[in-house]
């Protein structure tokens, strides 16, 4: 039987979803949906993997813009429970109706906005809910008042959350500073699929293609990367930059393009725009560069690069060092330093480091700790702790 609702965007017959074991548990993920970047890829991958662990997934989308249309796990139902403003609580009624009619056993929220909705709906519908912390809310953007507001909403909402899932130990430790959360925090690192054919050979091209993949906004540190590119050009290091992703606003795009022109590096950059096929873009890169200034939980693009055997040069922020070991799987530099980033890239391009060994190390480390299977198993374990009768002791 196909799930039906006045809010549904996608639906599928249950028989189309492969399941191992009992199918008696259903989880409704409450997501924003305006973008399709790191957190959204986590949600997408979980919806594909969790059914194999006995949990069927559906999405309730409060900003149904890009996410419903770019979702790769097309078998997953997506409901439009749209919020018209920050304080539009009408979706709570829709969530309660979905929980009761669809017999969902658990709500899973991913942002401060959806945490507020899930917290209220949980009380009314009498189902538990969990919260997934993808990045430090208080350091999510360069707008301090917005960060503070979102952090207050998040903190006020989490009183009745059954569990908090942090994507890195750094975020978990941050949550545990609040004594009220300590016994409910679980660290489940992000994960991406292993690649059947990883690129671990030693490169032999005369020039180096640097790549960066992101939703470009001020905290992603593009300015630092462009300035480091200018330093490399002055040193005559043969590098080009492939920049993959959309800009958060037209104003920021214009600012970055003007800076590239002023630094004289415009001709060294290829702006490709948004992509759904990250692996295809990684295949065209020799090094992935993550110049973020702050606000990273455990970046999905770093894990995707490791899975593809592409060494990473990244700023040492939040959860990044938990994935990348400096000098083994990639290189870590202090955030906000163009000279440090340029120096790290020069070490790779100059042959000071063993590129092939670094690539192989990254592939092995990803497969062991950061696959999508490992991530889904960790989330499923949290679900079993929260839900009665699923075999996991509290």
C-alpha positions as CSV (number, residue, x, y, z in Angstrom):
1,X,0.0,0.0,0.0
2,X,1.4,3.4,-0.9
3,X,1.4,6.0,1.9
4,X,-1.0,8.9,1.1
5,X,-1.4,12.3,2.6
6,X,-2.3,15.8,1.5
7,X,1.3,16.8,2.3
8,X,3.2,14.0,0.6
9,X,5.7,14.8,-2.2
10,X,7.0,11.2,-2.7
11,X,5.7,7.8,-1.8
12,X,6.5,4.1,-2.3
13,X,5.1,0.7,-1.6
14,X,6.7,-0.8,1.5
15,X,7.8,-3.9,-0.6
16,X,10.2,-1.7,-2.5
17,X,12.3,-1.1,0.5
18,X,14.8,-3.9,1.4
19,X,14.7,-4.7,5.1
20,X,16.6,-7.1,7.3
21,X,14.6,-8.2,10.4
22,X,11.6,-6.6,11.8
23,X,9.9,-3.8,10.0
24,X,7.9,-2.7,13.0
25,X,9.8,0.6,13.6
26,X,9.2,3.7,11.6
27,X,11.1,7.0,11.9
28,X,10.0,10.4,10.7
29,X,13.0,12.7,10.0
30,X,12.0,16.4,10.3
31,X,14.4,18.4,8.1
32,X,14.7,21.9,6.7
33,X,15.1,21.1,3.0
34,X,16.1,24.4,1.5
35,X,19.6,23.2,0.5
36,X,21.2,19.9,-0.4
37,X,24.7,20.0,1.3
38,X,26.5,18.1,4.0
39,X,23.6,17.6,6.6
40,X,21.2,16.7,3.8
41,X,23.5,14.1,2.4
42,X,23.6,12.5,5.9
43,X,19.8,12.4,5.9
44,X,19.7,10.9,2.4
45,X,22.2,8.2,3.2
46,X,20.5,7.3,6.5
47,X,17.2,6.9,4.6
48,X,18.9,4.4,2.3
49,X,20.8,2.4,5.0
50,X,18.4,2.3,8.0
51,X,15.8,0.1,6.4
52,X,18.4,-2.6,6.2
53,X,18.7,-2.4,10.0
54,X,15.0,-2.6,10.6
55,X,14.0,1.1,10.6
56,X,11.8,2.6,7.8
57,X,12.3,6.3,7.2
58,X,10.2,9.1,5.9
59,X,10.9,12.8,5.7
60,X,8.8,15.8,6.8
61,X,10.3,18.9,5.1
62,X,9.6,22.4,6.5
63,X,11.3,24.2,3.6
64,X,10.6,21.9,0.6
65,X,12.9,23.6,-1.9
66,X,15.9,21.5,-3.1
67,X,16.0,18.5,-0.8
68,X,12.8,16.7,-2.0
69,X,14.0,17.0,-5.7
70,X,17.6,16.0,-5.1
71,X,17.0,13.1,-2.7
72,X,18.8,10.0,-4.1
73,X,16.9,7.5,-2.0
74,X,13.8,8.0,-4.2
75,X,11.9,5.2,-2.4
76,X,11.7,7.4,0.8
77,X,8.4,9.3,1.4
78,X,8.8,13.0,1.7
79,X,6.0,15.2,3.2
80,X,5.7,18.9,2.8
81,X,5.1,20.4,6.2
82,X,6.0,23.9,5.3
83,X,6.8,26.7,7.8
84,X,5.9,30.2,6.5
85,X,8.1,31.9,9.1
86,X,10.3,31.1,12.1
87,X,7.4,31.1,14.5
88,X,4.9,29.3,12.2
89,X,3.9,26.3,14.4
90,X,1.2,25.0,12.1
91,X,3.5,22.1,11.0
92,X,3.2,20.7,14.5
93,X,-0.4,19.7,13.8
94,X,0.7,18.1,10.5
95,X,3.5,16.2,12.3
96,X,1.1,14.9,14.9
97,X,-1.3,13.8,12.2
98,X,1.5,12.0,10.3
99,X,2.7,10.3,13.5
100,X,-0.8,9.1,14.3
101,X,-1.9,8.1,10.8
102,X,1.4,6.7,9.7
103,X,2.1,5.1,13.1
104,X,5.6,6.5,13.4
105,X,7.5,5.4,16.5
106,X,10.1,8.1,16.6
107,X,10.8,11.7,15.4
108,X,14.3,12.7,14.4
109,X,15.1,16.4,14.0
110,X,18.2,17.9,12.4
111,X,18.1,21.7,12.9
112,X,17.0,24.2,15.7
113,X,13.9,25.0,13.7
114,X,12.9,21.4,13.3
115,X,13.9,20.6,16.9
116,X,11.3,23.1,18.1
117,X,8.6,21.4,16.0
118,X,9.6,17.9,17.0
119,X,9.7,18.8,20.7
120,X,6.1,20.0,20.7
121,X,4.9,17.3,18.4
122,X,6.5,14.7,20.6
123,X,4.6,15.9,23.7
124,X,1.3,15.9,21.8
125,X,1.7,12.6,19.9
126,X,3.4,10.9,22.8
127,X,6.4,9.6,20.8
128,X,10.1,10.0,21.7
129,X,12.3,12.2,19.5
130,X,16.1,12.5,18.9
131,X,18.1,15.4,17.8
132,X,21.1,15.2,15.3
133,X,23.7,17.9,15.9
134,X,25.6,18.5,12.5
135,X,27.5,21.6,13.5
136,X,27.9,24.0,16.4
137,X,24.8,26.1,16.4
138,X,26.4,29.0,18.2
139,X,29.1,29.1,15.5
140,X,27.1,28.3,12.4
141,X,27.4,31.7,10.6
142,X,29.1,35.1,10.8
143,X,25.8,36.6,12.0
144,X,26.1,36.6,15.8
145,X,22.5,37.5,16.6
146,X,21.2,34.7,14.4
147,X,23.6,32.2,16.0
148,X,22.5,33.3,19.5
149,X,18.9,33.1,18.6
150,X,19.2,29.6,17.0
151,X,21.2,28.4,20.0
152,X,18.5,29.6,22.4
153,X,15.8,27.9,20.4
154,X,17.8,24.7,20.3
155,X,18.6,24.8,24.0
156,X,14.9,25.4,24.9
157,X,13.7,22.6,22.7
158,X,16.0,19.8,23.9
159,X,14.5,19.3,27.4
160,X,12.4,16.4,26.3
161,X,14.7,14.9,23.7
162,X,15.4,11.2,24.3
163,X,18.8,11.4,22.8
164,X,21.3,13.8,21.1
165,X,23.4,12.5,18.3
166,X,26.7,14.5,17.7
167,X,28.5,13.9,14.4
168,X,32.0,14.3,16.1
169,X,33.5,14.0,19.5
170,X,34.2,17.7,19.5
171,X,30.5,18.4,19.2
172,X,29.7,15.7,21.7
173,X,32.0,17.3,24.2
174,X,30.4,20.7,23.6
175,X,27.0,19.3,24.3
176,X,28.2,17.6,27.5
177,X,29.2,21.0,29.0
178,X,25.5,21.2,29.7
179,X,25.0,18.9,32.6
180,X,21.3,18.3,31.7
181,X,22.4,16.6,28.4
182,X,25.3,14.4,29.5
183,X,23.4,11.1,29.9
184,X,21.7,11.6,26.5
185,X,24.6,12.4,24.2
186,X,25.9,9.8,21.7
187,X,28.7,10.4,19.2
188,X,28.0,8.9,15.7
189,X,30.5,10.1,13.1
190,X,29.2,11.0,9.7
191,X,29.8,8.4,6.9
192,X,29.8,8.1,3.2
193,X,29.8,5.0,0.9
194,X,33.0,3.2,0.2
195,X,34.0,3.4,-3.5
196,X,34.4,0.1,-5.4
197,X,37.4,1.6,-7.2
198,X,39.4,4.0,-5.2
199,X,42.1,6.2,-6.8
200,X,45.3,5.5,-4.9
201,X,47.9,5.6,-7.6
202,X,50.7,8.1,-7.5
203,X,49.8,11.1,-9.7
204,X,52.1,12.0,-12.6
205,X,50.6,15.2,-14.1
206,X,52.7,18.3,-14.5
207,X,50.1,20.5,-12.9
208,X,47.9,20.1,-9.8
209,X,44.2,20.6,-9.6
210,X,43.0,21.8,-6.2
211,X,39.4,21.4,-5.5
212,X,36.9,22.8,-3.0
213,X,33.3,21.6,-2.7
214,X,30.8,23.5,-0.5
215,X,27.8,25.7,-0.2
216,X,29.9,28.8,-0.4
217,X,29.3,31.3,2.4
218,X,31.6,33.4,4.6
219,X,32.5,30.8,7.2
220,X,33.7,28.4,4.5
221,X,36.8,30.6,4.1
222,X,36.9,31.1,0.3
223,X,38.8,34.3,0.8
224,X,41.7,32.4,2.5
225,X,41.8,29.9,-0.3
226,X,41.9,32.6,-3.0
227,X,44.7,34.4,-1.1
228,X,46.7,31.2,-0.8
229,X,46.2,30.6,-4.6
230,X,47.7,34.0,-5.2
231,X,50.7,33.1,-3.0
232,X,51.1,29.8,-5.0
233,X,51.0,31.7,-8.3
234,X,53.7,34.1,-7.0
235,X,55.9,31.0,-6.2
236,X,55.1,29.6,-9.7
237,X,53.6,26.4,-8.2
238,X,51.6,24.8,-11.1
239,X,48.1,24.7,-9.5
240,X,44.6,25.5,-10.6
241,X,41.4,25.5,-8.6
242,X,38.1,23.7,-9.3
243,X,35.4,25.3,-7.1
244,X,32.2,23.2,-6.9
245,X,29.0,24.5,-5.4
246,X,26.5,27.3,-5.2
247,X,26.9,30.6,-3.4
248,X,24.6,31.2,-0.5
249,X,23.7,34.7,-1.8
250,X,24.4,36.7,-5.0
251,X,26.1,39.4,-2.9
252,X,28.6,36.9,-1.6
253,X,29.3,35.6,-5.1
254,X,30.0,39.0,-6.4
255,X,32.3,39.7,-3.5
256,X,34.3,36.6,-4.1
257,X,34.6,37.1,-7.9
258,X,35.8,40.6,-7.3
259,X,38.4,39.4,-4.9
260,X,39.6,36.8,-7.3
261,X,40.0,39.5,-10.0
262,X,41.8,41.8,-7.6
263,X,44.3,39.0,-6.6
264,X,44.9,38.1,-10.3
265,X,43.8,34.5,-9.9
266,X,40.5,34.5,-11.9
267,X,42.1,32.6,-14.8
268,X,43.3,29.9,-12.5
269,X,39.7,29.1,-11.2
270,X,36.9,27.1,-12.7
271,X,33.5,27.7,-11.0
272,X,31.4,24.7,-11.8
273,X,28.3,25.4,-9.8
274,X,26.2,22.8,-7.8
275,X,26.6,19.1,-8.4
276,X,24.8,16.0,-7.3
277,X,27.8,13.8,-8.4
278,X,30.5,14.7,-5.9
279,X,32.6,11.6,-6.8
280,X,32.8,12.6,-10.4
281,X,34.1,16.0,-9.3
282,X,36.6,14.4,-6.9
283,X,37.9,12.3,-9.8
284,X,39.0,15.6,-11.5
285,X,40.9,16.8,-8.4
286,X,44.4,16.0,-7.0
287,X,43.8,17.6,-3.6
288,X,40.6,18.6,-1.8
289,X,41.0,21.9,0.1
290,X,38.8,22.8,3.0
291,X,39.6,26.4,4.2
292,X,36.7,26.7,6.7
293,X,37.1,29.3,9.4
294,X,34.7,27.6,11.9
295,X,31.4,25.8,12.2
296,X,32.3,22.4,10.9
297,X,30.9,19.3,12.6
298,X,32.5,16.5,10.5
299,X,32.4,17.6,6.9
300,X,30.9,15.1,4.5
301,X,33.1,16.3,1.6
302,X,36.2,15.5,3.6
303,X,35.0,11.9,4.1
304,X,34.0,11.6,0.4
305,X,37.5,12.8,-0.6
306,X,39.1,10.2,1.7
307,X,36.9,7.4,0.3
308,X,38.1,8.5,-3.2
309,X,41.7,8.5,-2.2
310,X,42.1,12.3,-2.6
311,X,44.3,13.8,0.1
312,X,42.9,16.6,2.0
313,X,44.4,20.0,3.0
314,X,42.1,21.4,5.6
315,X,41.8,24.0,8.3
316,X,42.1,22.5,11.8
317,X,38.5,23.3,12.9
318,X,36.1,21.4,15.1
319,X,35.7,17.8,14.0
320,X,38.1,17.8,11.0
321,X,41.1,16.5,12.9
322,X,39.0,13.5,14.0
323,X,39.0,12.3,10.4
324,X,42.2,13.6,8.9
325,X,45.5,12.8,10.6
326,X,48.0,15.4,9.8
327,X,50.8,14.1,7.6
328,X,49.1,10.7,7.2
329,X,45.7,11.1,5.4
330,X,46.2,14.8,4.6
331,X,47.5,18.0,6.0
332,X,46.0,20.3,8.6
333,X,46.7,24.0,8.9
334,X,45.5,26.8,11.2
335,X,42.3,28.4,10.1
336,X,42.4,31.9,8.5
337,X,46.1,31.6,7.4
338,X,46.6,31.8,3.6
339,X,50.4,31.3,4.0
340,X,49.9,28.1,6.0
341,X,47.5,26.7,3.5
342,X,49.8,27.6,0.6
343,X,52.8,26.1,2.4
344,X,50.9,22.8,2.9
345,X,49.9,22.6,-0.7
346,X,53.5,23.4,-1.7
347,X,54.7,20.4,0.4
348,X,52.5,18.1,-1.6
349,X,53.2,19.6,-5.0
350,X,56.9,19.7,-4.3
351,X,57.1,16.0,-3.6
352,X,58.1,16.4,0.1
353,X,55.3,14.1,1.0
354,X,54.4,10.6,-0.3
355,X,51.2,11.4,-2.2
356,X,50.4,7.7,-3.0
357,X,50.8,6.6,0.7
358,X,48.7,9.5,1.9
359,X,46.0,8.5,-0.6
360,X,46.0,4.8,0.5
361,X,45.9,5.8,4.1
362,X,42.8,7.9,3.6
363,X,41.0,5.1,1.8
364,X,41.7,2.6,4.6
365,X,40.8,5.0,7.4
366,X,37.5,6.0,5.7
367,X,36.5,2.3,5.2
368,X,37.2,1.5,8.9
369,X,35.6,4.5,10.6
370,X,33.6,6.7,8.3
371,X,31.5,4.5,5.9
372,X,27.8,5.1,5.6
373,X,27.3,1.6,7.0
374,X,29.1,2.5,10.2
375,X,27.1,5.7,10.5
376,X,23.8,4.0,10.0
377,X,24.7,1.2,12.5
378,X,25.5,3.9,15.1
379,X,22.2,5.7,14.5
380,X,20.3,2.5,14.7
381,X,21.9,1.7,18.0
382,X,20.7,5.0,19.4
383,X,17.2,4.3,18.1
384,X,17.2,0.9,19.9
385,X,18.3,2.6,23.2
386,X,15.4,5.1,22.8
387,X,12.6,2.8,21.7
388,X,11.3,0.1,24.0
389,X,11.3,-3.5,22.9
390,X,14.1,-3.2,20.3
391,X,16.7,-5.2,22.2
392,X,19.1,-2.5,23.3
393,X,19.5,-1.8,27.0
394,X,19.1,1.9,28.0
